[in-house]
Amino acid sequence: MTAVLGLTTTRHHRVVVADLEARLNQAYVSAELTRRRHDRQLNKERKNYRGRLDHLIKGVVRTRKELAAANGTVRRLAEQLVDEPRPVRVGGRG
């Protein structure tokens, strides 16, 4: 009778171990798939943010060039105004 009980216990133990191993493998595969999905999402977001940053940097560079050109124009106009003789008004106010 003890041999039968031992055999039944061993079979039950094997079934429990096999079930636990299957559940563990399933949990591992699920976790790995979740990690890969999150990695893909992170890389996609990183690429998106990098593209947006590059676009903004190009805009800043373009604006800086435009401001530098405008500054040069304003300086030349200011120099012309300073160098230009003022007309003398005769009579009237001023």
PDB file of N, CA, C and O in Angstrom:
ATOM      1  N   MET A   1       0.819  -1.188   0.000  1.00  0.00           N
ATOM      2  CA  MET A   1       0.000   0.000   0.000  1.00  0.00           C
ATOM      3  C   MET A   1       0.871   1.262   0.000  1.00  0.00           C
ATOM      4  O   MET A   1       0.534   2.242  -0.665  1.00  0.00           O
ATOM      5  N   THR A   2       1.960   1.246   0.723  1.00  0.00           N
ATOM      6  CA  THR A   2       2.828   2.413   0.741  1.00  0.00           C
ATOM      7  C   THR A   2       3.451   2.659  -0.627  1.00  0.00           C
ATOM      8  O   THR A   2       3.685   3.806  -1.006  1.00  0.00           O
ATOM      9  N   ALA A   3       3.721   1.588  -1.368  1.00  0.00           N
ATOM     10  CA  ALA A   3       4.260   1.757  -2.715  1.00  0.00           C
ATOM     11  C   ALA A   3       3.258   2.467  -3.610  1.00  0.00           C
ATOM     12  O   ALA A   3       3.644   3.303  -4.428  1.00  0.00           O
ATOM     13  N   VAL A   4       2.017   2.157  -3.472  1.00  0.00           N
ATOM     14  CA  VAL A   4       0.973   2.810  -4.261  1.00  0.00           C
ATOM     15  C   VAL A   4       0.863   4.268  -3.846  1.00  0.00           C
ATOM     16  O   VAL A   4       0.744   5.148  -4.698  1.00  0.00           O
ATOM     17  N   LEU A   5       0.900   4.528  -2.559  1.00  0.00           N
ATOM     18  CA  LEU A   5       0.819   5.920  -2.088  1.00  0.00           C
ATOM     19  C   LEU A   5       2.033   6.725  -2.565  1.00  0.00           C
ATOM     20  O   LEU A   5       1.895   7.881  -2.965  1.00  0.00           O
ATOM     21  N   GLY A   6       3.185   6.129  -2.521  1.00  0.00           N
ATOM     22  CA  GLY A   6       4.402   6.815  -2.977  1.00  0.00           C
ATOM     23  C   GLY A   6       4.339   7.124  -4.454  1.00  0.00           C
ATOM     24  O   GLY A   6       4.739   8.203  -4.890  1.00  0.00           O
ATOM     25  N   LEU A   7       3.838   6.176  -5.221  1.00  0.00           N
ATOM     26  CA  LEU A   7       3.724   6.377  -6.663  1.00  0.00           C
ATOM     27  C   LEU A   7       2.733   7.486  -6.977  1.00  0.00           C
ATOM     28  O   LEU A   7       2.990   8.334  -7.833  1.00  0.00           O
ATOM     29  N   THR A   8       1.618   7.478  -6.294  1.00  0.00           N
ATOM     30  CA  THR A   8       0.613   8.515  -6.506  1.00  0.00           C
ATOM     31  C   THR A   8       1.163   9.878  -6.115  1.00  0.00           C
ATOM     32  O   THR A   8       0.952  10.865  -6.820  1.00  0.00           O
ATOM     33  N   THR A   9       1.857   9.931  -5.007  1.00  0.00           N
ATOM     34  CA  THR A   9       2.448  11.192  -4.554  1.00  0.00           C
ATOM     35  C   THR A   9       3.491  11.682  -5.550  1.00  0.00           C
ATOM     36  O   THR A   9       3.558  12.877  -5.839  1.00  0.00           O
ATOM     37  N   THR A  10       4.297  10.780  -6.073  1.00  0.00           N
ATOM     38  CA  THR A  10       5.322  11.153  -7.056  1.00  0.00           C
ATOM     39  C   THR A  10       4.675  11.671  -8.332  1.00  0.00           C
ATOM     40  O   THR A  10       5.125  12.668  -8.897  1.00  0.00           O
ATOM     41  N   ARG A  11       3.624  11.000  -8.787  1.00  0.00           N
ATOM     42  CA  ARG A  11       2.921  11.470  -9.989  1.00  0.00           C
ATOM     43  C   ARG A  11       2.313  12.850  -9.749  1.00  0.00           C
ATOM     44  O   ARG A  11       2.414  13.751 -10.582  1.00  0.00           O
ATOM     45  N   HIS A  12       1.690  12.983  -8.607  1.00  0.00           N
ATOM     46  CA  HIS A  12       1.087  14.289  -8.275  1.00  0.00           C
ATOM     47  C   HIS A  12       2.163  15.385  -8.215  1.00  0.00           C
ATOM     48  O   HIS A  12       1.971  16.499  -8.702  1.00  0.00           O
ATOM     49  N   HIS A  13       3.289  15.032  -7.608  1.00  0.00           N
ATOM     50  CA  HIS A  13       4.404  15.983  -7.522  1.00  0.00           C
ATOM     51  C   HIS A  13       4.878  16.379  -8.921  1.00  0.00           C
ATOM     52  O   HIS A  13       5.129  17.556  -9.182  1.00  0.00           O
ATOM     53  N   ARG A  14       5.000  15.408  -9.810  1.00  0.00           N
ATOM     54  CA  ARG A  14       5.441  15.687 -11.183  1.00  0.00           C
ATOM     55  C   ARG A  14       4.431  16.572 -11.917  1.00  0.00           C
ATOM     56  O   ARG A  14       4.817  17.473 -12.661  1.00  0.00           O
ATOM     57  N   VAL A  15       3.178  16.321 -11.711  1.00  0.00           N
ATOM     58  CA  VAL A  15       2.134  17.127 -12.347  1.00  0.00           C
ATOM     59  C   VAL A  15       2.201  18.560 -11.828  1.00  0.00           C
ATOM     60  O   VAL A  15       2.111  19.513 -12.602  1.00  0.00           O
ATOM     61  N   VAL A  16       2.359  18.705 -10.518  1.00  0.00           N
ATOM     62  CA  VAL A  16       2.436  20.044  -9.926  1.00  0.00           C
ATOM     63  C   VAL A  16       3.663  20.778 -10.438  1.00  0.00           C
ATOM     64  O   VAL A  16       3.588  21.954 -10.794  1.00  0.00           O
ATOM     65  N   VAL A  17       4.802  20.077 -10.475  1.00  0.00           N
ATOM     66  CA  VAL A  17       6.047  20.700 -10.968  1.00  0.00           C
ATOM     67  C   VAL A  17       5.891  21.090 -12.432  1.00  0.00           C
ATOM     68  O   VAL A  17       6.279  22.195 -12.813  1.00  0.00           O
ATOM     69  N   ALA A  18       5.341  20.222 -13.252  1.00  0.00           N
ATOM     70  CA  ALA A  18       5.142  20.527 -14.671  1.00  0.00           C
ATOM     71  C   ALA A  18       4.216  21.728 -14.838  1.00  0.00           C
ATOM     72  O   ALA A  18       4.458  22.585 -15.688  1.00  0.00           O
ATOM     73  N   ASP A  19       3.170  21.794 -14.041  1.00  0.00           N
ATOM     74  CA  ASP A  19       2.240  22.925 -14.107  1.00  0.00           C
ATOM     75  C   ASP A  19       2.940  24.224 -13.703  1.00  0.00           C
ATOM     76  O   ASP A  19       2.779  25.260 -14.348  1.00  0.00           O
ATOM     77  N   LEU A  20       3.718  24.147 -12.625  1.00  0.00           N
ATOM     78  CA  LEU A  20       4.440  25.353 -12.185  1.00  0.00           C
ATOM     79  C   LEU A  20       5.471  25.800 -13.216  1.00  0.00           C
ATOM     80  O   LEU A  20       5.638  26.997 -13.449  1.00  0.00           O
ATOM     81  N   GLU A  21       6.163  24.841 -13.835  1.00  0.00           N
ATOM     82  CA  GLU A  21       7.132  25.187 -14.877  1.00  0.00           C
ATOM     83  C   GLU A  21       6.439  25.827 -16.072  1.00  0.00           C
ATOM     84  O   GLU A  21       6.948  26.791 -16.643  1.00  0.00           O
ATOM     85  N   ALA A  22       5.286  25.298 -16.450  1.00  0.00           N
ATOM     86  CA  ALA A  22       4.536  25.860 -17.580  1.00  0.00           C
ATOM     87  C   ALA A  22       4.080  27.278 -17.260  1.00  0.00           C
ATOM     88  O   ALA A  22       4.161  28.168 -18.107  1.00  0.00           O
ATOM     89  N   ARG A  23       3.607  27.484 -16.051  1.00  0.00           N
ATOM     90  CA  ARG A  23       3.162  28.830 -15.656  1.00  0.00           C
ATOM     91  C   ARG A  23       4.337  29.802 -15.596  1.00  0.00           C
ATOM     92  O   ARG A  23       4.219  30.959 -15.998  1.00  0.00           O
ATOM     93  N   LEU A  24       5.461  29.321 -15.095  1.00  0.00           N
ATOM     94  CA  LEU A  24       6.655  30.155 -15.035  1.00  0.00           C
ATOM     95  C   LEU A  24       7.122  30.533 -16.438  1.00  0.00           C
ATOM     96  O   LEU A  24       7.462  31.689 -16.694  1.00  0.00           O
ATOM     97  N   ASN A  25       7.138  29.562 -17.341  1.00  0.00           N
ATOM     98  CA  ASN A  25       7.536  29.846 -18.728  1.00  0.00           C
ATOM     99  C   ASN A  25       6.568  30.835 -19.375  1.00  0.00           C
ATOM    100  O   ASN A  25       6.989  31.740 -20.095  1.00  0.00           O
ATOM    101  N   GLN A  26       5.300  30.665 -19.122  1.00  0.00           N
ATOM    102  CA  GLN A  26       4.297  31.570 -19.686  1.00  0.00           C
ATOM    103  C   GLN A  26       4.497  32.981 -19.140  1.00  0.00           C
ATOM    104  O   GLN A  26       4.408  33.961 -19.881  1.00  0.00           O
ATOM    105  N   ALA A  27       4.768  33.077 -17.842  1.00  0.00           N
ATOM    106  CA  ALA A  27       5.000  34.391 -17.233  1.00  0.00           C
ATOM    107  C   ALA A  27       6.257  35.034 -17.816  1.00  0.00           C
ATOM    108  O   ALA A  27       6.280  36.238 -18.072  1.00  0.00           O
ATOM    109  N   TYR A  28       7.302  34.229 -18.026  1.00  0.00           N
ATOM    110  CA  TYR A  28       8.538  34.748 -18.600  1.00  0.00           C
ATOM    111  C   TYR A  28       8.313  35.255 -20.019  1.00  0.00           C
ATOM    112  O   TYR A  28       8.756  36.348 -20.372  1.00  0.00           O
ATOM    113  N   VAL A  29       7.628  34.465 -20.824  1.00  0.00           N
ATOM    114  CA  VAL A  29       7.354  34.870 -22.212  1.00  0.00           C
ATOM    115  C   VAL A  29       6.506  36.133 -22.228  1.00  0.00           C
ATOM    116  O   VAL A  29       6.755  37.040 -23.022  1.00  0.00           O
ATOM    117  N   SER A  30       5.517  36.196 -21.367  1.00  0.00           N
ATOM    118  CA  SER A  30       4.660  37.381 -21.297  1.00  0.00           C
ATOM    119  C   SER A  30       5.466  38.608 -20.896  1.00  0.00           C
ATOM    120  O   SER A  30       5.308  39.680 -21.480  1.00  0.00           O
ATOM    121  N   ALA A  31       6.331  38.449 -19.899  1.00  0.00           N
ATOM    122  CA  ALA A  31       7.169  39.567 -19.455  1.00  0.00           C
ATOM    123  C   ALA A  31       8.134  40.005 -20.550  1.00  0.00           C
ATOM    124  O   ALA A  31       8.366  41.201 -20.728  1.00  0.00           O
ATOM    125  N   GLU A  32       8.691  39.059 -21.277  1.00  0.00           N
ATOM    126  CA  GLU A  32       9.618  39.382 -22.361  1.00  0.00           C
ATOM    127  C   GLU A  32       8.901  40.120 -23.493  1.00  0.00           C
ATOM    128  O   GLU A  32       9.431  41.088 -24.038  1.00  0.00           O
ATOM    129  N   LEU A  33       7.717  39.672 -23.840  1.00  0.00           N
ATOM    130  CA  LEU A  33       6.945  40.361 -24.884  1.00  0.00           C
ATOM    131  C   LEU A  33       6.570  41.773 -24.442  1.00  0.00           C
ATOM    132  O   LEU A  33       6.620  42.709 -25.240  1.00  0.00           O
ATOM    133  N   THR A  34       6.201  41.926 -23.189  1.00  0.00           N
ATOM    134  CA  THR A  34       5.868  43.256 -22.656  1.00  0.00           C
ATOM    135  C   THR A  34       7.098  44.166 -22.693  1.00  0.00           C
ATOM    136  O   THR A  34       7.001  45.334 -23.067  1.00  0.00           O
ATOM    137  N   ARG A  35       8.255  43.623 -22.303  1.00  0.00           N
ATOM    138  CA  ARG A  35       9.498  44.417 -22.325  1.00  0.00           C
ATOM    139  C   ARG A  35       9.830  44.864 -23.744  1.00  0.00           C
ATOM    140  O   ARG A  35      10.205  46.014 -23.972  1.00  0.00           O
ATOM    141  N   ARG A  36       9.690  43.950 -24.690  1.00  0.00           N
ATOM    142  CA  ARG A  36       9.985  44.304 -26.086  1.00  0.00           C
ATOM    143  C   ARG A  36       9.013  45.357 -26.609  1.00  0.00           C
ATOM    144  O   ARG A  36       9.411  46.279 -27.320  1.00  0.00           O
ATOM    145  N   ARG A  37       7.736  45.216 -26.254  1.00  0.00           N
ATOM    146  CA  ARG A  37       6.749  46.206 -26.682  1.00  0.00           C
ATOM    147  C   ARG A  37       7.089  47.579 -26.096  1.00  0.00           C
ATOM    148  O   ARG A  37       7.011  48.593 -26.789  1.00  0.00           O
ATOM    149  N   HIS A  38       7.466  47.602 -24.820  1.00  0.00           N
ATOM    150  CA  HIS A  38       7.837  48.875 -24.186  1.00  0.00           C
ATOM    151  C   HIS A  38       9.107  49.455 -24.811  1.00  0.00           C
ATOM    152  O   HIS A  38       9.218  50.670 -24.979  1.00  0.00           O
ATOM    153  N   ASP A  39      10.054  48.594 -25.152  1.00  0.00           N
ATOM    154  CA  ASP A  39      11.272  49.059 -25.830  1.00  0.00           C
ATOM    155  C   ASP A  39      10.939  49.697 -27.173  1.00  0.00           C
ATOM    156  O   ASP A  39      11.477  50.748 -27.522  1.00  0.00           O
ATOM    157  N   ARG A  40      10.043  49.052 -27.926  1.00  0.00           N
ATOM    158  CA  ARG A  40       9.644  49.618 -29.223  1.00  0.00           C
ATOM    159  C   ARG A  40       8.953  50.965 -29.039  1.00  0.00           C
ATOM    160  O   ARG A  40       9.220  51.911 -29.781  1.00  0.00           O
ATOM    161  N   GLN A  41       8.068  51.052 -28.054  1.00  0.00           N
ATOM    162  CA  GLN A  41       7.379  52.315 -27.785  1.00  0.00           C
ATOM    163  C   GLN A  41       8.369  53.396 -27.374  1.00  0.00           C
ATOM    164  O   GLN A  41       8.273  54.537 -27.824  1.00  0.00           O
ATOM    165  N   LEU A  42       9.315  53.034 -26.522  1.00  0.00           N
ATOM    166  CA  LEU A  42      10.320  53.997 -26.074  1.00  0.00           C
ATOM    167  C   LEU A  42      11.165  54.491 -27.237  1.00  0.00           C
ATOM    168  O   LEU A  42      11.425  55.688 -27.356  1.00  0.00           O
ATOM    169  N   ASN A  43      11.593  53.570 -28.097  1.00  0.00           N
ATOM    170  CA  ASN A  43      12.394  53.965 -29.257  1.00  0.00           C
ATOM    171  C   ASN A  43      11.591  54.854 -30.202  1.00  0.00           C
ATOM    172  O   ASN A  43      12.125  55.807 -30.769  1.00  0.00           O
ATOM    173  N   LYS A  44      10.316  54.542 -30.366  1.00  0.00           N
ATOM    174  CA  LYS A  44       9.454  55.365 -31.223  1.00  0.00           C
ATOM    175  C   LYS A  44       9.313  56.769 -30.643  1.00  0.00           C
ATOM    176  O   LYS A  44       9.420  57.757 -31.369  1.00  0.00           O
ATOM    177  N   GLU A  45       9.071  56.859 -29.333  1.00  0.00           N
ATOM    178  CA  GLU A  45       8.951  58.169 -28.689  1.00  0.00           C
ATOM    179  C   GLU A  45      10.271  58.934 -28.756  1.00  0.00           C
ATOM    180  O   GLU A  45      10.288  60.138 -29.011  1.00  0.00           O
ATOM    181  N   ARG A  46      11.372  58.225 -28.525  1.00  0.00           N
ATOM    182  CA  ARG A  46      12.692  58.865 -28.578  1.00  0.00           C
ATOM    183  C   ARG A  46      12.950  59.430 -29.966  1.00  0.00           C
ATOM    184  O   ARG A  46      13.447  60.548 -30.101  1.00  0.00           O
ATOM    185  N   LYS A  47      12.610  58.653 -31.008  1.00  0.00           N
ATOM    186  CA  LYS A  47      12.792  59.105 -32.385  1.00  0.00           C
ATOM    187  C   LYS A  47      11.897  60.318 -32.666  1.00  0.00           C
ATOM    188  O   LYS A  47      12.322  61.276 -33.312  1.00  0.00           O
ATOM    189  N   ASN A  48      10.664  60.266 -32.177  1.00  0.00           N
ATOM    190  CA  ASN A  48       9.737  61.371 -32.370  1.00  0.00           C
ATOM    191  C   ASN A  48      10.267  62.644 -31.695  1.00  0.00           C
ATOM    192  O   ASN A  48      10.270  63.717 -32.299  1.00  0.00           O
ATOM    193  N   TYR A  49      10.711  62.519 -30.447  1.00  0.00           N
ATOM    194  CA  TYR A  49      11.239  63.680 -29.728  1.00  0.00           C
ATOM    195  C   TYR A  49      12.506  64.214 -30.390  1.00  0.00           C
ATOM    196  O   TYR A  49      12.726  65.424 -30.437  1.00  0.00           O
ATOM    197  N   ARG A  50      13.333  63.312 -30.896  1.00  0.00           N
ATOM    198  CA  ARG A  50      14.562  63.743 -31.564  1.00  0.00           C
ATOM    199  C   ARG A  50      14.214  64.538 -32.830  1.00  0.00           C
ATOM    200  O   ARG A  50      14.834  65.563 -33.117  1.00  0.00           O
ATOM    201  N   GLY A  51      13.225  64.059 -33.575  1.00  0.00           N
ATOM    202  CA  GLY A  51      12.798  64.776 -34.777  1.00  0.00           C
ATOM    203  C   GLY A  51      12.239  66.145 -34.447  1.00  0.00           C
ATOM    204  O   GLY A  51      12.525  67.124 -35.136  1.00  0.00           O
ATOM    205  N   ARG A  52      11.436  66.211 -33.386  1.00  0.00           N
ATOM    206  CA  ARG A  52      10.873  67.496 -32.981  1.00  0.00           C
ATOM    207  C   ARG A  52      11.973  68.441 -32.517  1.00  0.00           C
ATOM    208  O   ARG A  52      11.945  69.631 -32.831  1.00  0.00           O
ATOM    209  N   LEU A  53      12.945  67.914 -31.768  1.00  0.00           N
ATOM    210  CA  LEU A  53      14.062  68.737 -31.303  1.00  0.00           C
ATOM    211  C   LEU A  53      14.879  69.257 -32.478  1.00  0.00           C
ATOM    212  O   LEU A  53      15.240  70.433 -32.513  1.00  0.00           O
ATOM    213  N   ASP A  54      15.171  68.381 -33.443  1.00  0.00           N
ATOM    214  CA  ASP A  54      15.913  68.801 -34.633  1.00  0.00           C
ATOM    215  C   ASP A  54      15.165  69.905 -35.376  1.00  0.00           C
ATOM    216  O   ASP A  54      15.768  70.877 -35.832  1.00  0.00           O
ATOM    217  N   HIS A  55      13.844  69.747 -35.494  1.00  0.00           N
ATOM    218  CA  HIS A  55      13.027  70.761 -36.167  1.00  0.00           C
ATOM    219  C   HIS A  55      13.106  72.094 -35.424  1.00  0.00           C
ATOM    220  O   HIS A  55      13.255  73.148 -36.043  1.00  0.00           O
ATOM    221  N   LEU A  56      13.006  72.044 -34.101  1.00  0.00           N
ATOM    222  CA  LEU A  56      13.078  73.277 -33.313  1.00  0.00           C
ATOM    223  C   LEU A  56      14.457  73.926 -33.406  1.00  0.00           C
ATOM    224  O   LEU A  56      14.565  75.150 -33.492  1.00  0.00           O
ATOM    225  N   ILE A  57      15.500  73.114 -33.389  1.00  0.00           N
ATOM    226  CA  ILE A  57      16.861  73.661 -33.493  1.00  0.00           C
ATOM    227  C   ILE A  57      17.050  74.345 -34.838  1.00  0.00           C
ATOM    228  O   ILE A  57      17.642  75.421 -34.913  1.00  0.00           O
ATOM    229  N   LYS A  58      16.547  73.720 -35.907  1.00  0.00           N
ATOM    230  CA  LYS A  58      16.650  74.348 -37.224  1.00  0.00           C
ATOM    231  C   LYS A  58      15.902  75.677 -37.254  1.00  0.00           C
ATOM    232  O   LYS A  58      16.363  76.640 -37.867  1.00  0.00           O
ATOM    233  N   GLY A  59      14.749  75.729 -36.593  1.00  0.00           N
ATOM    234  CA  GLY A  59      13.992  76.973 -36.513  1.00  0.00           C
ATOM    235  C   GLY A  59      14.753  78.052 -35.759  1.00  0.00           C
ATOM    236  O   GLY A  59      14.749  79.218 -36.154  1.00  0.00           O
ATOM    237  N   VAL A  60      15.402  77.661 -34.676  1.00  0.00           N
ATOM    238  CA  VAL A  60      16.192  78.625 -33.891  1.00  0.00           C
ATOM    239  C   VAL A  60      17.364  79.140 -34.719  1.00  0.00           C
ATOM    240  O   VAL A  60      17.652  80.337 -34.705  1.00  0.00           O
ATOM    241  N   VAL A  61      18.039  78.255 -35.435  1.00  0.00           N
ATOM    242  CA  VAL A  61      19.169  78.666 -36.273  1.00  0.00           C
ATOM    243  C   VAL A  61      18.696  79.616 -37.369  1.00  0.00           C
ATOM    244  O   VAL A  61      19.340  80.630 -37.639  1.00  0.00           O
ATOM    245  N   ARG A  62      17.566  79.283 -38.000  1.00  0.00           N
ATOM    246  CA  ARG A  62      17.018  80.137 -39.056  1.00  0.00           C
ATOM    247  C   ARG A  62      16.650  81.513 -38.490  1.00  0.00           C
ATOM    248  O   ARG A  62      16.949  82.540 -39.100  1.00  0.00           O
ATOM    249  N   THR A  63      16.009  81.528 -37.335  1.00  0.00           N
ATOM    250  CA  THR A  63      15.620  82.792 -36.712  1.00  0.00           C
ATOM    251  C   THR A  63      16.845  83.620 -36.347  1.00  0.00           C
ATOM    252  O   THR A  63      16.858  84.839 -36.515  1.00  0.00           O
ATOM    253  N   ARG A  64      17.880  82.939 -35.842  1.00  0.00           N
ATOM    254  CA  ARG A  64      19.115  83.652 -35.470  1.00  0.00           C
ATOM    255  C   ARG A  64      19.741  84.316 -36.697  1.00  0.00           C
ATOM    256  O   ARG A  64      20.200  85.456 -36.637  1.00  0.00           O
ATOM    257  N   LYS A  65      19.751  83.580 -37.810  1.00  0.00           N
ATOM    258  CA  LYS A  65      20.310  84.155 -39.044  1.00  0.00           C
ATOM    259  C   LYS A  65      19.479  85.352 -39.501  1.00  0.00           C
ATOM    260  O   LYS A  65      20.025  86.374 -39.917  1.00  0.00           O
ATOM    261  N   GLU A  66      18.161  85.218 -39.421  1.00  0.00           N
ATOM    262  CA  GLU A  66      17.290  86.326 -39.829  1.00  0.00           C
ATOM    263  C   GLU A  66      17.492  87.538 -38.925  1.00  0.00           C
ATOM    264  O   GLU A  66      17.519  88.673 -39.402  1.00  0.00           O
ATOM    265  N   LEU A  67      17.635  87.300 -37.624  1.00  0.00           N
ATOM    266  CA  LEU A  67      17.869  88.417 -36.694  1.00  0.00           C
ATOM    267  C   LEU A  67      19.216  89.074 -36.958  1.00  0.00           C
ATOM    268  O   LEU A  67      19.337  90.297 -36.884  1.00  0.00           O
ATOM    269  N   ALA A  68      20.224  88.272 -37.263  1.00  0.00           N
ATOM    270  CA  ALA A  68      21.546  88.833 -37.567  1.00  0.00           C
ATOM    271  C   ALA A  68      21.478  89.686 -38.831  1.00  0.00           C
ATOM    272  O   ALA A  68      22.076  90.760 -38.889  1.00  0.00           O
ATOM    273  N   ALA A  69      20.758  89.214 -39.835  1.00  0.00           N
ATOM    274  CA  ALA A  69      20.617  89.988 -41.074  1.00  0.00           C
ATOM    275  C   ALA A  69      19.848  91.278 -40.807  1.00  0.00           C
ATOM    276  O   ALA A  69      20.220  92.341 -41.303  1.00  0.00           O
ATOM    277  N   ALA A  70      18.774  91.182 -40.023  1.00  0.00           N
ATOM    278  CA  ALA A  70      17.999  92.383 -39.692  1.00  0.00           C
ATOM    279  C   ALA A  70      18.838  93.357 -38.889  1.00  0.00           C
ATOM    280  O   ALA A  70      18.756  94.567 -39.096  1.00  0.00           O
ATOM    281  N   ASN A  71      19.641  92.840 -37.977  1.00  0.00           N
ATOM    282  CA  ASN A  71      20.509  93.699 -37.169  1.00  0.00           C
ATOM    283  C   ASN A  71      21.500  94.434 -38.065  1.00  0.00           C
ATOM    284  O   ASN A  71      21.752  95.623 -37.870  1.00  0.00           O
ATOM    285  N   GLY A  72      22.060  93.731 -39.044  1.00  0.00           N
ATOM    286  CA  GLY A  72      22.983  94.383 -39.975  1.00  0.00           C
ATOM    287  C   GLY A  72      22.291  95.477 -40.761  1.00  0.00           C
ATOM    288  O   GLY A  72      22.870  96.544 -40.961  1.00  0.00           O
ATOM    289  N   THR A  73      21.084  95.246 -41.207  1.00  0.00           N
ATOM    290  CA  THR A  73      20.317  96.246 -41.953  1.00  0.00           C
ATOM    291  C   THR A  73      20.035  97.462 -41.079  1.00  0.00           C
ATOM    292  O   THR A  73      20.187  98.600 -41.523  1.00  0.00           O
ATOM    293  N   VAL A  74      19.629  97.222 -39.853  1.00  0.00           N
ATOM    294  CA  VAL A  74      19.341  98.328 -38.934  1.00  0.00           C
ATOM    295  C   VAL A  74      20.605  99.141 -38.664  1.00  0.00           C
ATOM    296  O   VAL A  74      20.542 100.369 -38.594  1.00  0.00           O
ATOM    297  N   ARG A  75      21.731  98.486 -38.514  1.00  0.00           N
ATOM    298  CA  ARG A  75      22.999  99.223 -38.284  1.00  0.00           C
ATOM    299  C   ARG A  75      23.360 100.104 -39.479  1.00  0.00           C
ATOM    300  O   ARG A  75      23.754 101.261 -39.328  1.00  0.00           O
ATOM    301  N   ARG A  76      23.212  99.520 -40.676  1.00  0.00           N
ATOM    302  CA  ARG A  76      23.547 100.321 -41.868  1.00  0.00           C
ATOM    303  C   ARG A  76      22.622 101.531 -41.985  1.00  0.00           C
ATOM    304  O   ARG A  76      23.071 102.631 -42.307  1.00  0.00           O
ATOM    305  N   LEU A  77      21.329 101.326 -41.723  1.00  0.00           N
ATOM    306  CA  LEU A  77      20.389 102.446 -41.777  1.00  0.00           C
ATOM    307  C   LEU A  77      20.721 103.488 -40.719  1.00  0.00           C
ATOM    308  O   LEU A  77      20.664 104.689 -40.983  1.00  0.00           O
ATOM    309  N   ALA A  78      21.069 103.026 -39.517  1.00  0.00           N
ATOM    310  CA  ALA A  78      21.422 103.954 -38.444  1.00  0.00           C
ATOM    311  C   ALA A  78      22.664 104.755 -38.812  1.00  0.00           C
ATOM    312  O   ALA A  78      22.725 105.959 -38.561  1.00  0.00           O
ATOM    313  N   GLU A  79      23.650 104.095 -39.402  1.00  0.00           N
ATOM    314  CA  GLU A  79      24.867 104.800 -39.821  1.00  0.00           C
ATOM    315  C   GLU A  79      24.556 105.831 -40.904  1.00  0.00           C
ATOM    316  O   GLU A  79      25.100 106.935 -40.895  1.00  0.00           O
ATOM    317  N   GLN A  80      23.671 105.459 -41.844  1.00  0.00           N
ATOM    318  CA  GLN A  80      23.297 106.403 -42.894  1.00  0.00           C
ATOM    319  C   GLN A  80      22.574 107.609 -42.305  1.00  0.00           C
ATOM    320  O   GLN A  80      22.800 108.745 -42.721  1.00  0.00           O
ATOM    321  N   LEU A  81      21.709 107.351 -41.338  1.00  0.00           N
ATOM    322  CA  LEU A  81      20.985 108.451 -40.716  1.00  0.00           C
ATOM    323  C   LEU A  81      21.917 109.368 -39.938  1.00  0.00           C
ATOM    324  O   LEU A  81      21.736 110.586 -39.936  1.00  0.00           O
ATOM    325  N   VAL A  82      22.905 108.793 -39.284  1.00  0.00           N
ATOM    326  CA  VAL A  82      23.859 109.606 -38.515  1.00  0.00           C
ATOM    327  C   VAL A  82      24.727 110.408 -39.465  1.00  0.00           C
ATOM    328  O   VAL A  82      25.017 111.573 -39.194  1.00  0.00           O
ATOM    329  N   ASP A  83      25.146 109.817 -40.564  1.00  0.00           N
ATOM    330  CA  ASP A  83      26.032 110.484 -41.514  1.00  0.00           C
ATOM    331  C   ASP A  83      25.295 111.481 -42.405  1.00  0.00           C
ATOM    332  O   ASP A  83      25.926 112.373 -42.972  1.00  0.00           O
ATOM    333  N   GLU A  84      24.000 111.355 -42.537  1.00  0.00           N
ATOM    334  CA  GLU A  84      23.220 112.211 -43.417  1.00  0.00           C
ATOM    335  C   GLU A  84      23.063 113.607 -42.790  1.00  0.00           C
ATOM    336  O   GLU A  84      22.675 113.732 -41.629  1.00  0.00           O
ATOM    337  N   PRO A  85      23.367 114.645 -43.566  1.00  0.00           N
ATOM    338  CA  PRO A  85      23.205 116.004 -43.005  1.00  0.00           C
ATOM    339  C   PRO A  85      21.715 116.326 -42.838  1.00  0.00           C
ATOM    340  O   PRO A  85      20.882 115.928 -43.652  1.00  0.00           O
ATOM    341  N   ARG A  86      21.411 117.040 -41.786  1.00  0.00           N
ATOM    342  CA  ARG A  86      20.032 117.427 -41.518  1.00  0.00           C
ATOM    343  C   ARG A  86      19.695 118.679 -42.321  1.00  0.00           C
ATOM    344  O   ARG A  86      20.485 119.620 -42.390  1.00  0.00           O
ATOM    345  N   PRO A  87      18.520 118.673 -42.918  1.00  0.00           N
ATOM    346  CA  PRO A  87      18.131 119.891 -43.655  1.00  0.00           C
ATOM    347  C   PRO A  87      17.837 121.023 -42.661  1.00  0.00           C
ATOM    348  O   PRO A  87      17.304 120.802 -41.573  1.00  0.00           O
ATOM    349  N   VAL A  88      18.192 122.198 -43.062  1.00  0.00           N
ATOM    350  CA  VAL A  88      17.956 123.365 -42.225  1.00  0.00           C
ATOM    351  C   VAL A  88      16.589 123.903 -42.570  1.00  0.00           C
ATOM    352  O   VAL A  88      16.290 124.132 -43.742  1.00  0.00           O
ATOM    353  N   ARG A  89      15.747 124.109 -41.561  1.00  0.00           N
ATOM    354  CA  ARG A  89      14.419 124.653 -41.785  1.00  0.00           C
ATOM    355  C   ARG A  89      14.467 126.168 -41.630  1.00  0.00           C
ATOM    356  O   ARG A  89      15.100 126.710 -40.724  1.00  0.00           O
ATOM    357  N   VAL A  90      13.799 126.798 -42.514  1.00  0.00           N
ATOM    358  CA  VAL A  90      13.732 128.253 -42.441  1.00  0.00           C
ATOM    359  C   VAL A  90      12.300 128.628 -42.086  1.00  0.00           C
ATOM    360  O   VAL A  90      11.350 128.209 -42.748  1.00  0.00           O
ATOM    361  N   GLY A  91      12.164 129.403 -41.060  1.00  0.00           N
ATOM    362  CA  GLY A  91      10.845 129.850 -40.648  1.00  0.00           C
ATOM    363  C   GLY A  91      10.042 128.699 -40.069  1.00  0.00           C
ATOM    364  O   GLY A  91      10.528 127.571 -39.985  1.00  0.00           O
ATOM    365  N   GLY A  92       8.854 128.980 -39.684  1.00  0.00           N
ATOM    366  CA  GLY A  92       7.969 127.966 -39.127  1.00  0.00           C
ATOM    367  C   GLY A  92       8.457 127.443 -37.779  1.00  0.00           C
ATOM    368  O   GLY A  92       9.345 128.009 -37.142  1.00  0.00           O
ATOM    369  N   ARG A  93       7.862 126.383 -37.393  1.00  0.00           N
ATOM    370  CA  ARG A  93       8.249 125.818 -36.093  1.00  0.00           C
ATOM    371  C   ARG A  93       9.452 124.893 -36.291  1.00  0.00           C
ATOM    372  O   ARG A  93       9.732 124.399 -37.383  1.00  0.00           O
ATOM    373  N   GLY A  94      10.139 124.692 -35.177  1.00  0.00           N
ATOM    374  CA  GLY A  94      11.185 123.698 -35.206  1.00  0.00           C
ATOM    375  C   GLY A  94      12.483 124.200 -34.945  1.00  0.00           C
ATOM    376  O   GLY A  94      13.450 123.439 -34.945  1.00  0.00           O
TER     377      GLY A  94
END
